[in-house]
Each structure stands twice: as structure tokens, then as C-alpha cells.
Amino acid sequence: MIKKPSFAGLFYPETYSEVADMINSFKVDSSFDSSVKAIIVPHAGYVYSGQTAAKVYSLLDSKSYDRVFIVAPSHRYSFKGVTVSRYDSFLVPDQNLEGDIEIYEYLQSEMKIDFIEKVFRDEHSYEVQLPMIKYFLGDKKTGGLIYSDVDPVMLAEILQKLVGKFSKTLIVISTDLSHFKNLNNCKITDQYIIDGLLNNSMEMVVRGEACGMTGILAIMEYVKRNGLSIKLIDYSTSANCSGDENRVVGYGGFVIC
């Protein structure tokens, strides 16, 4: 099964060559860090959050990973638990990125997680990561899940089992931060998330706002279990691009090592 793009021309350019040109225009660090186990990146339109995401992806050493696993929140459908990708490949948007059927089969067998096609078809928070993965990591096997109503501890357990089975997996936590506050309140609210992540304080993180809060809490639990640490790479807001300081969205980019 091939996943055709639903958001090309909306959240990112319509062709891969245009995607590459856009990413090339971002100011990013070209140094690699082979110790990165997971990342937290935004999922807004590339014109708004692409540079923050690219700054994180640019640090990844492609040789350190066999596969990529995206963890994304559902914006359009409510359901219990999570759904896992079952695609053989993705068009990103006009080149192939290999899907990861092996991970689907493992999670379906071990944890009875099913594939809900309409959720993946209509979810931008998952899809916008695919061209970034293709550009910075090449044709890595890529799978992932989309969650709705799920306990962060259960989500962390899925990640623990997954990496226990497939050790060279990069985890991608997809989330934006606060939405539609004025610029000052956006920065105040987002600072709770930033400080909470850097100090491994879930109590502080939940004082902030994020559409992917469950994913953030899950990766924090994973960090605690595995003795890892979180580092801030970049913070930006939609006001940087739009100039609108009244309805602002925050974006944070982090690495977990």
C-alpha cells in the first residue's frame, strides 16, 4: 500500500525538488551528533516551523539509524489508543520513502495495535515529517503511530518495546506548542514546556500547552527509564514569519541523547 500525500502544496511544497530548495534555504547546522536517540519537532507548515524542524534534523547522523518511527497526535479523529502505520511506501511528495511493515507486524502481534487508514490519510502532524526524513536521512524505513486517547505511560511502553526489538530506531515526537495566544503569552506558556523538558519535570511541562502533550510526556517517561537527557536546539514562533503577534503558535526543536 502506497500513501499518497494529502498536504503537499499546503503544508510543504508540491514537488520534492521544491521541498529540497526550501530546506536548503533554511539556516541549519551541518554538524552530526551520533548519540541522538529521539527528537521533538514541530509539524506546522514549513514556512512557519520548517526552519526549527530542519535545525534538529540536520544534526542527525544517518548512519546511526536503520529506521524512523514517528509519534504524532490525531487532530481530526478521536479514538481510544493508537493506530500504527501499515504502508509499504510514502510519496514525499513525488519520490518514494520506504514504509516499515516489519514494525507494523511486530506491534500488531505484540500489542494488538491496528491500522486505521483514514487517520493517517488526514493527519498533517505525521505527513509533514516525511519529506524532512527523506531529505536528511535518505530512504530509511519509516513507520509510526498516531495517538488519540492514550495514557502517556502506555505510549512510553510501546516505545520501550519497539526500541528493545529494533535498537537502531530514531523516534520522532511530532508536536507544536501553544496556539493562538499573543506573542508575550505564547512565550510565557511555552517556557513551561521548555524548562520542564530540560529539567525532566512533568509537573512543569503540563503547565504549558501542546497539541502533542501526550507524546511529550511519553518521551519524558522514556527518557527517565533509559537515563537519557533532553537538549533544546531551537525555539521560534509563527510571528517570526507572519508578523502577526496577536495569534501566535510556538515551535520547539529538541534532541534526546
N, C-alpha and C positions, 0 to 999 in steps of 0.2 A: 504494500500500500504506500503510495506517494502522497505526502502532504504538500498541497499547493498553497502558496502564500495567500493570506486573507488581508494583509495590511501593507503590502508593498504599494508605494505611491501615496500612502497615508502617514505611516509612522517612520518609514525609511524609503529610499528611492526605489524606482520600479525595476531597475536592472542592477546586476551585480557590479558592473563596471562603474555605475554611478554611486553605488554603495562604497566601493573602494576609493573613488575620488573624494567622497565626503569624509571618510575616515582618514584619508591621507591629509586632509585639510586641518584635522584636529592636532593640537599641540600635545604630544604624548612623550613619555619616557621610553627609550628603546632598551633599557637595561632589563635583564631577566632575573627572576627570583625562583629558583627551582624548588624552594621549600613551601610554596603556596599550595594548600590543600583545598581551599574553598574561597569563593569571592562573594561579595554582596554588591550588586549593581542595579541601577535604575532601569526602567522599561518605558519611559515616555518616548515621544517622537525624537529622532536623532538630532533634530535641530535644537531641541531643548536639553536633552540629557546625554546625547551621544558622546560628547567630549569627556564627561565624567566616567561613563562606562568604558570608553576607549583607553583612558588613563589606567584603568585597572587591568583590562585585558592585555594591554601592551607589556605588562610585567610578567606575563605567563611564559614559561619555557615549554614549548610544545612537546619536547622530548620527555617531559615528566609525566605525561598522561597518555593512557590508551583510549580513554573515553571521557565524555562530559555528561553530567546529569543535572538538568535544570529543575529547580523547585520554584513554582510560580503560583500566585493566588488567582482564584477564579473571580472575574469581575462581572460576568454575565449570567452565571448559573449558580444556584445554591444546591448543595447536595451533602450528604454525610460522607466524611472521609476524604479519600484522594482517588484520582484516576491516573493511570500510568500510560505513557506513550507506546503505541504499537506500530509505528511507521517504519517501513523499510528504508525510506529516504525522505528528505525535505528538499523542496526547491527554495533557494535562498538568494534572490527570488527567481533566477533563471539558471542557476547551477546546482548540482546535486551535493547534498550533505548526507552522509550515510546515517541511517537510523540505527537504533540499538535494540533489536528483537531479543537478544540474549538477556538483557536486563528485564524486559517485559516478562519473558518466560519465567525468570527467577522470582520476581516479585509476585507474579500471578500464582506460582506454585507455592512459595513460602508464606505469603501473607494474603493471598486471595484478593489481590488488587486488580481491578478490571480496567478496561479501556472504554472511555465514553467519548465517541468521536466528535460529537457536537461541541463538547467543552474545549477540545483542542482546536477545532475549526475556528472558533470565535474568540480565542483568547490572545490578546496582544502581548500580555506580560511574558508569555512563553515564546511567541514567534519572534519578537524583536531581538532576542538573544542569538538567534540562529545565524544571521549574517555576520555578527561580531565573532562568533565562534569560527565560522568559515574563514574569515579574514585573518584572524590572529593565530588560530590553531590548526588550520588546514582541515582535511577531511577526517576528523576524529569521529568515531561512533558517538552519536548523540541521542540520548533519551531524556526522560524526565517525568515529572509528575506535576499535576495541577491539583491544588487542595481547596477545599471549601470549609466545612465544619469539621475540624480535626484538632485534637489535643496536640500542642507543640511537642510534648514528650513522646507521643506516638510517632510523630513525624521524625523526631530525632532518632528513634529506634529504627525506623526504615533506613535512614542514612547510615546508621551504625552497621546494620546487617549488609547493606549494599557495599560499603567500603570494605567490610570484612571479607566479602566474596570477591570483589573487584577492586583491588588495592590501589591501582593507578587511575582512580576516577577523580576528576575535578568536579566539585559541587558548585553550582551557580545558584545563589539565592537572588531571586528577582523581586525588587520592591522599590517603589518611590517612597518618599517621606510625607510630610504634612501637605495637605491640599487646601488651596483657595483661601489662605489667610493673607493679611497684609504682610509685607516683607519683614517687618520687625518681629511680628508674632510668629511667622514661619521660622525664622532663625532661632527664636527662643525655644519653640516647640521641638525643632529638630535637634537642638543641642542636648536635650534629654536622651535622645536615641544615641547620638554620637558619644556622649560621656558614659552612658550605660554600656555600650558595646566595648569601649576602651577599658572600662573598669569591671567588666563582667557582672554588671548589676541589672538583673531583670526588673527589679523594682523601679529603677530609674528609667529603663527603656519604655516601660508601659505608661509612663507619664507623657511620652511623646505620641506621635501618630504616624502610622504607615499602613498602606493597603496590604503589605506583606508582613504584618506584625507576627503572624503565626510562624512564618518562615524564619524571621529574625530570632524569635525565641527558641525555635528548634535548633538553629545553628549555634546559638549560645549554649544550649544544653549539650550539643555535640562537642563544642569547644571544651566545656568543663569535663566531660567524660574522657577526653583524649589529651588533656594537658596542653592545649593549643593557645594561641593568643590572636588578638584582632588588632589590625592597624588601619587607620584612616588614610586613604590615598587622596581623595578629593571630595569637596563639598561644593555644590552650586545650587542655583535656583532658576526657575523659569524666567525670572526678571532679568537675568543676565542676557537673555536673548530677546525677550519680548519688550522689555522696558516697562511692563505693567507691574507696579509694586502693590497693587490692591488685591489681586487674585493670583497668589504665588504658590507654586509647587516646589518642594525641596527634593534634592537628589544627593545621595551619598554613595561613595565608592570605597569599599573596604577589602582587605585581603586577610585571610586566616592562615596562619603558619604554625 
